[in-house]
């Protein structure tokens, strides 16, 4: 039985808004204090109207011994509800450094089960090159 339609309310109110999800060519790695948290050759880049680029990798490509789910929940009218994880190292915890849309709206189905990262909380590298540390958010 097919899942019932789950359209994003944001696109209904703002039909010119764009969320593009594209495969990332190469390797995406995430580190905290030099500890590898995750690495993936299956990453995607999400490009959203008036936002800086955001990168996602499958949750299964993260080291489960280093992440812990939190109670944090946020909502995006274009993608849905986001769940959060902290990175737990021996000497510190980086709170809510990771988020994922476990049940996204139809238009963003390609990021179901994919995790993204606050680049101001982790070191995110694409093909070994460190990305901007400003973090995700609005460009204007």
C-alpha positions in Angstrom: 0.0 0.0 0.0 1.4 3.4 -1.0 2.0 6.0 1.7 -0.6 8.8 1.8 0.5 12.1 0.2 2.4 14.3 2.6 2.9 17.7 0.7 4.9 20.5 2.3 2.6 23.4 3.4 5.5 25.8 2.7 5.4 25.2 -1.0 1.7 25.8 -1.1 2.1 29.2 0.5 5.4 30.1 -1.4 5.2 28.3 -4.8 8.5 30.0 -6.0 10.5 28.7 -3.1 13.1 26.2 -4.1 14.7 23.2 -2.4 17.1 21.3 -4.6 18.8 18.1 -3.5 21.8 17.0 -5.6 24.3 14.2 -5.2 27.7 15.3 -3.9 30.6 14.3 -6.0 33.2 12.9 -3.7 33.6 12.2 0.0 31.9 14.1 2.9 33.5 13.7 6.3 32.6 15.0 9.7 35.0 15.4 12.6 35.0 16.9 16.1 38.3 17.6 17.7 40.0 15.4 15.2 37.7 12.4 15.9 35.9 11.0 12.8 32.2 11.1 13.4 31.1 10.1 9.9 32.3 9.6 6.4 30.2 9.0 3.2 30.5 8.8 -0.5 26.7 8.9 -0.7 26.2 12.5 0.5 23.9 15.1 -1.0 23.9 18.9 -1.1 20.7 20.7 -0.3 20.3 24.1 -2.0 17.5 26.2 -0.6 16.2 29.6 -1.5 18.1 32.3 0.4 20.1 29.8 2.4 23.7 28.7 2.5 24.3 25.2 1.1 23.8 22.3 3.5 25.2 18.8 3.2 23.6 15.5 4.3 24.9 12.0 4.6 23.0 8.8 5.5 22.7 8.4 9.3 24.1 4.9 8.9 27.4 6.4 7.8 27.9 8.0 11.2 29.6 6.3 14.1 26.7 5.3 16.4 29.0 5.1 19.4 29.7 8.9 19.1 26.1 10.2 18.7 23.2 10.4 21.1 19.6 11.4 20.3 18.3 14.5 22.1 14.8 15.8 22.7 15.3 18.8 20.4 12.7 19.1 17.6 12.4 21.9 15.0 10.0 22.4 12.2 10.5 23.6 8.6 7.4 24.1 6.5 9.3 22.9 3.4 11.1 19.8 4.9 9.2 18.8 8.0 10.2 18.1 11.6 13.9 17.6 12.4 15.3 15.3 15.1 18.6 16.1 16.7 21.7 14.3 18.0 24.7 15.4 20.0 28.3 14.3 19.5 29.7 12.6 22.7 33.4 12.5 23.0 35.4 11.3 26.0 36.0 14.8 27.3 33.0 16.8 26.0 29.6 16.8 24.3 28.7 18.9 21.4 25.0 19.5 21.9 22.5 19.2 18.9 25.3 19.2 16.3 23.4 16.9 14.0 19.8 16.9 12.6 17.8 14.7 10.3 14.3 14.7 8.8 13.1 11.1 9.6 9.7 11.7 8.0 10.1 14.6 5.5 7.5 16.1 3.3 7.1 14.5 -0.1 9.1 17.2 -1.9 12.2 16.4 0.3 11.8 12.6 0.4 15.4 12.3 -0.8 16.8 13.4 2.6 14.8 10.8 4.6 17.2 9.2 7.1 20.0 11.6 6.1 21.8 13.6 8.7 23.1 17.2 8.4 25.5 19.1 10.6 26.0 22.5 12.1 29.3 23.5 10.5 30.0 25.9 13.3 30.0 22.9 15.7 31.8 20.3 13.7 34.5 20.2 11.0 32.8 19.2 7.8 35.0 18.4 4.9 34.3 17.8 1.2 37.0 15.8 -0.5 39.4 16.9 2.4 38.6 20.6 2.2 37.1 22.2 5.2 33.7 23.9 4.5 32.7 27.4 5.7 32.4 27.4 9.6 29.6 30.0 9.5 26.9 27.3 9.9 23.7 26.8 8.1 21.1 29.6 7.8 19.9 32.5 5.8 22.1 34.4 3.4 19.9 37.5 3.5 
